[in-house]
Amino acid sequence: MMSMKAFKAGGWLSLGILLLAACTRPAALMPAPMGATASVLPTASATLAAAAGEPATDTPVVPPTYTPEPPTETVQVLPSHTPTDAITPTPDDTQLVETIFAPTATRGPLPTRTRRPTATPTITPTPTPPRASLMITRPGLLSKILSPYQMEAMVTRGMDGIVYLDLIGEDGRTVASQALDYRSSLYQRFWIAPLIDFEISGVAETARLVMSTKDEFGRSMAVSSVDLVLLSLGSNETTPSLIEMEPYLIRYPKEDSLVSGGLMWVSGVARPVNESPLILELVDEQGNVVGSNRIQVPAPTGDLSHTPFGVEIEYTVSEITGVRLVIRQESVNRIPGTVALSSMTLFVAP
């Protein structure tokens, strides 16, 4: 009976020792690392001896010992740095790279193209003529005026600094005359508005208002005129001016050039003020006409403002002479005199 109790007691004791060893020495129950040398685990000899009736001997549990070997490291050799262009990405990778690293295009303002003028000349049949050197802007043609009347004009003063005004009656007499002195003016071309004071014997009379300038030798440089009706009763009735552009322009010869040989070719353009011919004259410094000619120039047609013309002038001089080339037209009604005149200076030689 006692041996059975001793057997049971020994069995329970062995089981407790085994459980205690399992809790305190987990490494003994785990598989040994690769390369480790494990010692033999204790056996259940005490349990068997107790079952045979022998006194139980308590055999100490020796923990397993092992000597770990150095672990074998598996070194993965990474590829060296390879240039980007050597990598062949998959289509999906290419799309991803392009999406992430593609630069954002920022469009700035487009450059402005500046057109440069070409050297192609514009061909015109008649160059645009300048304004008349003497331009009566008020009164206009056949205006009816009472005395005193304030006229208006744009003038280019003469070489002597004087602008001459003459009011000529229908019988050729001088109704009124003024010499406007602008020698102290700082300007060569300017506006004027002088008063015209006159007296007539009848109720009305036709007349011509003539404005002119002269050079230092007393030769006419420019003449402009307008036909009017003078009134002694009633009120002023004015019309707009018709003369704004220079009526005669000389293209050849050039100003102050020298012409020799006794024959001069003159070409230019003209806008006749009436039906009379153009008179061309070479006037020397003493007022003598050393050569002249005349030509009938028709009124301009179409888009032309002036009509081209050309004419030869024979002249006679014994030495190099300074002359003024004059182009003018005479009156066609009963009031005599020059109605328009333009001029330029040049030199002639035998």
C-alpha positions in Angstrom: 0.0 0.0 0.0 2.8 2.4 0.9 4.7 1.5 -2.2 1.7 2.5 -4.3 1.6 5.9 -2.5 5.3 6.3 -2.9 4.9 5.5 -6.6 2.2 8.1 -7.0 4.2 10.6 -5.1 7.2 10.1 -7.2 5.2 10.3 -10.4 3.7 13.6 -9.4 7.1 14.9 -8.4 8.6 14.1 -11.7 5.7 15.7 -13.6 6.1 18.9 -11.5 9.8 19.0 -12.2 9.2 18.6 -15.9 6.6 21.4 -15.9 8.9 23.6 -13.9 11.7 23.0 -16.4 9.4 23.7 -19.3 8.4 27.1 -17.8 11.9 28.2 -16.7 13.9 26.8 -19.6 11.9 27.5 -22.8 15.0 27.1 -24.9 15.2 23.4 -24.0 11.8 22.8 -25.6 12.6 24.8 -28.8 14.6 23.5 -31.6 18.2 24.3 -31.3 19.6 26.8 -33.6 21.4 25.6 -36.7 24.9 24.6 -35.8 24.3 24.5 -32.0 25.3 21.5 -30.0 22.5 20.4 -27.5 23.0 18.3 -24.4 20.9 15.3 -23.5 17.6 16.1 -21.7 17.0 14.4 -18.3 15.2 11.1 -18.3 12.4 9.9 -16.1 14.7 7.4 -14.2 13.5 8.6 -10.9 10.0 7.9 -11.7 10.8 4.4 -12.8 12.9 3.8 -9.7 10.1 4.9 -7.5 7.7 2.6 -9.3 10.0 -0.3 -8.5 10.1 0.4 -4.8 13.5 1.9 -4.7 14.2 5.1 -2.9 13.7 8.0 -5.1 16.8 10.0 -5.9 16.4 13.6 -6.9 18.4 14.1 -10.0 19.0 17.8 -10.7 17.9 19.0 -14.0 20.8 20.3 -16.0 19.9 23.0 -18.5 21.0 22.3 -22.0 24.1 24.0 -23.1 25.0 24.9 -26.6 27.7 26.8 -28.3 26.2 29.1 -31.0 28.0 29.2 -34.3 28.4 32.6 -36.0 25.4 33.1 -38.2 26.1 32.9 -41.9 25.2 36.3 -43.3 23.7 36.3 -46.7 24.9 39.6 -48.3 22.8 40.8 -51.2 25.0 42.7 -53.6 23.1 45.7 -54.8 23.7 46.8 -58.4 26.0 49.8 -58.7 24.5 53.2 -59.7 23.4 52.9 -63.3 22.6 56.0 -65.3 18.9 56.7 -65.7 19.0 56.3 -69.4 20.3 52.7 -69.0 17.2 51.7 -67.1 14.4 50.3 -69.2 11.3 51.0 -67.3 8.1 49.2 -68.0 5.3 51.1 -69.8 3.5 51.7 -66.5 6.7 53.0 -64.9 7.4 55.3 -67.9 4.0 56.8 -67.6 4.4 57.3 -63.9 7.8 58.9 -64.3 6.6 61.2 -67.0 3.6 62.2 -64.9 5.7 63.0 -61.8 8.8 64.5 -63.3 7.6 66.1 -66.5 8.1 69.9 -66.2 5.1 72.1 -66.2 5.1 74.2 -69.3 4.4 77.8 -68.5 3.6 79.8 -71.6 4.6 83.4 -71.3 3.4 86.2 -73.5 4.1 85.7 -77.1 6.7 88.1 -78.6 5.3 91.1 -80.4 6.3 91.3 -84.0 7.2 94.8 -85.0 6.7 95.5 -88.7 9.6 97.5 -90.2 8.9 99.9 -93.0 10.0 98.7 -96.3 12.1 100.7 -98.7 9.5 100.5 -101.5 8.7 104.0 -102.5 5.1 105.1 -103.0 4.6 106.2 -106.6 2.3 109.2 -107.0 1.7 111.0 -110.3 1.7 114.4 -108.6 3.4 115.1 -105.2 1.2 116.7 -102.7 1.6 120.4 -103.2 2.3 122.7 -100.2 0.0 125.4 -99.0 0.2 128.7 -100.8 2.9 131.1 -99.5 0.2 133.8 -99.5 -3.3 132.4 -98.7 -6.3 134.7 -98.3 -8.7 132.7 -96.1 -11.3 135.5 -95.6 -13.0 136.9 -97.7 -13.6 134.3 -100.4 -14.3 134.7 -104.1 -17.0 137.3 -104.9 -17.8 138.0 -101.2 -19.7 141.2 -100.5 -18.0 143.4 -97.9 -18.6 146.7 -96.2 -15.9 149.1 -95.0 -14.1 148.6 -92.7 -13.6 144.9 -93.2 -11.2 142.6 -91.2 -9.6 140.1 -93.5 -7.6 137.0 -92.6 -4.6 135.5 -94.3 -1.7 133.2 -93.8 1.4 134.9 -95.1 5.1 134.2 -95.7 6.8 137.6 -95.5 9.1 138.8 -98.3 12.8 139.4 -98.2 12.2 143.0 -97.3 9.9 141.9 -94.4 6.8 143.7 -95.9 3.4 142.3 -96.9 1.6 144.5 -99.5 -2.2 144.9 -99.7 -3.9 146.6 -102.6 -7.6 147.0 -103.3 -8.1 147.7 -107.0 -11.4 149.0 -108.3 -13.1 148.0 -111.5 -11.6 150.8 -113.5 -8.1 149.9 -112.5 -7.7 152.6 -109.8 -6.3 151.8 -106.4 -9.1 152.0 -103.9 -6.9 151.2 -100.8 -3.3 150.2 -100.2 -1.3 149.1 -97.2 2.3 148.0 -96.6 2.3 145.8 -93.5 5.7 145.9 -91.8 6.8 142.6 -90.3 10.5 143.1 -90.2 10.6 142.8 -86.4 8.6 139.5 -86.4 10.4 136.4 -85.1 8.6 134.2 -87.6 8.8 133.8 -91.3 5.3 132.5 -91.8 2.3 133.6 -89.7 -1.4 134.6 -89.6 -2.5 138.2 -90.1 -5.9 140.0 -89.7 -5.6 143.6 -90.9 -8.6 146.0 -91.4 -9.4 147.2 -94.9 -10.9 150.7 -95.0 -12.2 151.9 -98.3 -14.7 154.3 -99.9 -16.7 154.0 -103.1 -19.0 156.4 -105.0 -21.7 154.0 -105.9 -23.8 151.5 -104.0 -21.6 148.6 -105.2 -18.5 148.0 -107.2 -16.4 145.0 -108.2 -12.8 145.0 -107.0 -9.8 142.8 -106.5 -7.9 142.4 -103.3 -4.2 141.7 -104.1 -1.6 140.5 -101.5 2.0 140.4 -102.6 5.6 140.2 -101.3 8.9 141.3 -102.8 12.6 140.4 -102.5 15.5 142.7 -101.7 15.7 143.9 -105.3 12.0 144.9 -105.5 11.0 141.9 -107.7 7.7 140.1 -107.0 8.2 136.9 -105.0 4.5 135.9 -104.6 1.1 137.2 -105.5 -2.3 136.0 -104.4 -5.7 137.7 -105.1 -9.4 137.4 -104.8 -12.2 139.2 -106.7 -14.8 140.9 -104.4 -17.9 143.1 -104.5 -17.6 146.3 -102.4 -20.7 147.7 -100.8 -21.6 151.1 -99.4 -24.9 149.8 -97.9 -26.2 146.5 -96.6 -24.3 143.7 -94.7 -21.3 141.5 -95.3 -21.9 138.3 -97.2 -18.7 136.2 -97.3 -17.9 132.9 -99.1 -15.2 130.3 -98.2 -11.7 130.6 -99.8 -10.9 128.5 -102.8 -7.1 129.0 -102.9 -5.3 126.9 -100.4 -2.5 125.1 -102.3 0.4 126.8 -104.1 -0.9 127.2 -107.7 2.5 126.7 -109.5 5.3 124.4 -108.5 8.7 124.2 -110.4 10.3 120.7 -110.3 13.3 121.6 -112.6 15.6 123.4 -112.4 16.3 123.3 -108.7 16.5 126.5 -106.5 19.8 128.4 -106.8 21.2 126.0 -109.5 23.3 127.2 -112.4 21.9 126.9 -116.0 24.1 127.6 -119.0 23.9 127.5 -122.8 21.2 130.1 -123.4 18.4 127.6 -123.2 16.6 126.6 -120.0 14.2 123.7 -119.7 11.5 124.2 -117.1 9.2 121.5 -115.9 6.6 121.5 -113.1 3.0 121.3 -112.2 0.3 124.0 -112.2 -3.3 124.6 -111.1 -4.4 127.5 -113.3 -6.5 130.1 -111.5 -8.2 131.1 -114.8 -8.1 130.4 -118.5 -5.2 132.6 -119.3 -1.8 131.0 -120.3 1.1 130.6 -117.8 3.7 133.3 -118.3 7.3 132.2 -117.5 9.9 135.0 -117.1 13.6 135.3 -116.1 14.0 138.6 -114.3 17.5 139.8 -113.3 18.4 141.9 -110.2 17.7 145.2 -112.1 14.2 144.1 -113.0 15.0 143.3 -116.7 13.4 140.3 -118.3 16.2 138.4 -119.9 14.1 135.5 -121.2 10.4 134.5 -121.3 7.8 132.1 -122.7 4.2 131.1 -122.2 2.3 127.9 -122.2 -1.4 127.0 -122.0 -2.0 124.5 -119.2 -5.4 122.9 -118.9 -7.1 122.5 -115.6 -6.3 119.3 -113.7 -8.7 116.3 -114.2 -9.4 113.2 -112.3 -7.5 112.7 -109.0 -4.8 115.2 -110.0 -4.6 118.4 -108.1 -2.2 120.0 -110.6 -1.4 119.5 -114.3 2.2 118.7 -115.3 3.8 120.9 -117.9 7.2 121.5 -119.5 8.5 124.4 -121.6 11.8 125.9 -122.9 12.9 129.4 -122.2 15.5 131.2 -124.3 17.6 133.8 -122.5 20.4 136.2 -123.3 23.1 137.2 -120.8 26.8 138.1 -121.1 28.0 136.7 -117.8 26.8 134.6 -114.9 23.7 136.4 -113.7 21.4 135.9 -110.8 17.8 135.8 -111.9 14.3 135.0 -110.5 12.2 132.5 -112.4 8.6 133.8 -112.3 5.4 131.9 -113.2 2.3 134.0 -113.2 -1.2 134.5 -114.7 -2.9 137.7 -115.8 -6.5 138.8 -115.2 -9.2 137.8 -117.7 -11.7 140.4 -116.7 -11.7 144.2 -116.9 -9.6 144.6 -113.7 -6.1 144.4 -115.1 -3.0 143.0 -113.4 -1.4 139.8 -112.2 -3.7 137.5 -110.3 -1.3 134.8 -109.1 2.5 134.4 -109.0 5.1 132.0 -107.7 8.9 132.3 -108.1 12.4 130.9 -107.3 16.0 132.1 -107.6 18.7 130.6 -109.8 21.8 131.6 -111.9 22.2 131.6 -115.7 25.3 131.7 -117.8 25.9 132.3 -121.5 
